Structures are given as C-alpha cells and as structure tokens.
C-alpha cells in the first residue's frame, strides 16, 4: 500500500474552469471536508485488498471522507464497506450524469448527505473510456488532500498519471 501526500492545498487546485464543469448529486457539503483519495489498479493481489479493507473502519471512525471512482474491484469493496459502516464518500464518475442510476445501497447515503456523486464529463459522455477514466483519476487527485494508492500496476495508465503528478511524496 502506498500512501501519497500531495502538495499543500491540492483540493484548491481544481481551478475555476474545472469546478464550473462539475455536476453533482447528493451531499455537496462533503467537498468542503478534507478528502482521502483512494485509487487502485483494476488488478491487485488479494492481500492488498484485505489490507485496504482493514483500514476502512479506521477511516470511517475518524470521519474521513473517501473520494474515489469506486471502479476497480478494490475500490468497489471499499465503497460497500464504507457505506455499510455509515461512512461518507464522494464517487467520481468517468462519464456524464445523464443516465446515472444509484444502486440500492447508494440511495440512502445520497438522501442522507453521506454520499456525493460528481463528474466533470459532459452529459453526452455515456461510456467510460481510457481517456475519461484518466480524467476521473485526475479529478480525484485534484480534490484529495491525501491519497492512498493501494496498488498500482507497473506501466499502467494510473502509474503514468502518478508520475505525471510530480510533487507527490511517497510516505
């Protein structure tokens, strides 16, 4: 598990242009909180999944708001675990919001303000592509005040994105 501390006030670096494009549903007050970014490659070893899931109760108890795409299997498990524990999350989509339908487990947290769904993609983007997935991960990194990269495959687009984000420090 790699812990990354971005430069000071990374969340304020979204910029007005990107901020104006963000479309959301749910508890918008969550964006005012310090956000713990979670990113992981699609494929990861089982022990990494278990180590990350072991951290979720600690994050929820500490009141951390987790921001992620919740797309990879590891991220999906973290979402389920956080929601079961009444944690707070920001889900970043890699497509437009037009046809977004919350799952049964997301409806109550959205209504209660414990969950926010955001996207910076235009409404006509209906499918996730490599390009929109990278845009989603860039937004996660921009919003997060701290990032946990549980597992990053070598030479993956995610690894390239983290290298591109100079100024990250591995703790």
Steps between C-alpha positions, in 0.01 A plus 500: 500500500645836401405814690543819308484851639427751227628856515332728754140597413475269197119512531506872422686433174198370312476844346194707413469357148476139619295595806241663272466173303443273800146362514390339824228312684487453876669665795698788347624606847737201484723694259581747778658220707857371465468212252690171512558394139501128428632368171600151398570306183232256386713198579658473841614221730251369755717600796491864383121488481482360854751754637302785346166368627651474847560878490139593412361479857784726617424755225126496574551529877736795443231671289707491180318569173626258234512625141544242224361378173402181685556322169772239559401190701701626800333842484154339469563294814612812687179679393282214626692482828488877557128524423418204729685683779314827433817661363508799268611474138535700180464288188657644185354372173696458178191584294214748497228507763205477261435128540653454846279278715608447860516142618269388780785532751572859384147642527484548877852652533420741214174605666671534840781718361769240577572447131567729210530398134692737272620506144689747287390324180240656274151341505544340158786280625318174574786248515823485691805508276870501579498877448203564730643260762823702503297822527311348795827407672640849438191647667539264797863609539401866471225471763691286749700650782663159553517200266525127566612305193441147627643331194629640173602265217835583344475677167123550545329825404447557873875466566562750221249740654670483840840560340348792309389646832844602616499637848348185644697353783487133589470461876 
